[in-house]
Amino acid sequence: MIKVIYQGNLRTQATHINSQNQLITDAPKDNHGKGEAFSPTDLVCSSLASCQMTMMGILAQREGINLEGLEAYIEKIMVDNPRRIGRIKITYNCPETLLLTVTEHEKLHRAAMTCPVGLSLHNDIVQEVEWETLHLKA
């Protein structure tokens, strides 16, 4: 369970009840906010990347692949009428220590694309995934 409190000035504080971890959201500067924290739409995009990485992590554990150090960079593209997320572009960078076969890479990519967050997003949101650095085994 999560508890969210509106703190005024377009800021919220969310608390994960079981762990007591907290996060703050602010409206972005381009939508009347201060942009001093993640916006709610930033969290959607972050959730997508985190979920993809988790799904890849589950597969990696089963396959004996060490994904530690895998990075994701997220670009969020907003659209108007109505204002919403139009596209989420996630670019993965593999650490030099992560050497994959083509088959392992394909399996990881498929796992990422089956994450529950991605499957829960509206079909109008384009989900684009790229691998900027990928070190393949010979």
C-alpha positions in Angstrom: 0.0 0.0 0.0 1.1 3.6 -0.7 -0.1 6.7 1.0 0.2 10.1 -0.9 -0.2 13.5 0.8 -0.7 16.7 -1.2 1.7 19.2 0.4 0.6 22.3 -1.5 2.4 24.2 -4.3 1.9 21.2 -6.7 4.0 18.9 -4.5 3.1 15.5 -3.1 4.8 13.1 -0.7 4.3 9.4 -1.2 5.1 6.8 1.5 5.5 3.1 0.8 3.7 1.8 3.9 5.6 -1.5 4.3 9.1 0.0 4.1 8.4 3.7 5.0 10.5 4.8 2.0 9.3 8.2 0.7 9.5 10.2 -2.4 8.5 13.7 -3.4 6.9 14.8 -6.7 6.7 18.3 -8.1 5.0 19.5 -11.2 7.5 20.2 -14.0 8.5 23.7 -14.9 6.7 23.5 -18.2 3.4 22.7 -16.4 3.2 25.4 -13.6 5.6 23.7 -11.2 9.1 24.2 -9.8 10.6 21.0 -11.2 12.5 20.4 -8.0 11.8 16.7 -7.9 10.5 13.9 -10.2 7.2 14.7 -11.8 4.4 12.1 -11.8 5.1 11.4 -15.5 8.8 11.1 -14.7 7.9 8.4 -12.3 5.9 6.6 -15.0 8.9 6.6 -17.2 11.3 5.6 -14.4 8.9 2.8 -13.5 8.9 1.5 -17.0 12.7 1.3 -17.1 12.9 -0.2 -13.5 10.3 -2.8 -14.4 12.2 -3.7 -17.6 15.4 -4.0 -15.7 13.7 -6.2 -13.1 12.3 -8.5 -15.8 15.8 -8.7 -17.4 17.3 -9.4 -13.9 14.9 -12.3 -13.3 16.0 -13.8 -16.6 19.6 -13.0 -16.0 19.6 -14.8 -12.6 18.1 -17.9 -14.2 20.6 -17.8 -17.1 23.7 -17.0 -14.9 24.2 -13.5 -16.4 25.5 -10.7 -14.2 23.6 -7.5 -15.2 25.2 -5.4 -12.4 26.0 -2.0 -13.8 23.5 -2.0 -16.6 22.3 1.6 -17.1 19.1 3.0 -18.6 18.7 6.6 -19.8 15.1 7.8 -20.3 13.7 10.4 -22.6 10.1 11.4 -22.0 8.3 13.2 -24.9 5.0 14.9 -23.9 2.2 15.7 -26.3 -0.8 18.1 -26.0 -4.5 17.9 -26.3 -4.7 16.3 -23.9 -1.3 16.7 -22.2 0.1 13.2 -21.7 3.2 11.1 -22.3 3.4 10.5 -26.0 6.7 8.5 -26.2 9.2 7.0 -23.8 12.6 6.3 -25.2 14.9 4.1 -23.1 18.5 3.7 -24.0 20.5 0.9 -22.3 24.2 1.0 -21.8 26.0 -2.2 -20.9 29.1 -2.2 -18.7 32.2 -3.5 -20.4 32.1 -6.5 -18.1 28.8 -7.6 -19.5 29.5 -9.8 -22.6 26.4 -11.3 -24.2 25.7 -13.7 -27.0 23.2 -12.6 -29.6 20.7 -15.1 -28.2 21.2 -13.8 -24.6 20.7 -10.2 -25.8 17.5 -11.3 -27.6 16.2 -13.0 -24.5 16.9 -10.0 -22.4 15.2 -7.7 -24.9 12.1 -9.9 -24.9 12.1 -10.0 -21.1 12.2 -6.2 -21.0 9.3 -5.9 -23.4 7.1 -8.2 -21.3 7.3 -6.1 -18.1 4.0 -5.4 -16.3 4.4 -1.6 -16.4 4.9 -1.6 -20.1 2.0 -3.9 -20.7 -0.2 -1.6 -18.5 0.5 1.6 -20.4 -1.9 2.8 -23.0 -1.2 1.7 -26.6 -0.9 5.3 -27.7 2.3 5.7 -25.7 5.2 4.7 -27.9 7.8 2.6 -26.0 11.1 2.7 -27.7 14.1 0.7 -26.5 17.6 1.0 -27.8 20.9 -0.6 -26.8 23.6 2.1 -27.2 26.5 0.0 -25.9 26.3 -3.7 -26.3 29.3 -6.0 -26.0 28.8 -9.3 -27.8 30.7 -12.4 -27.3 32.7 -13.6 -30.3 
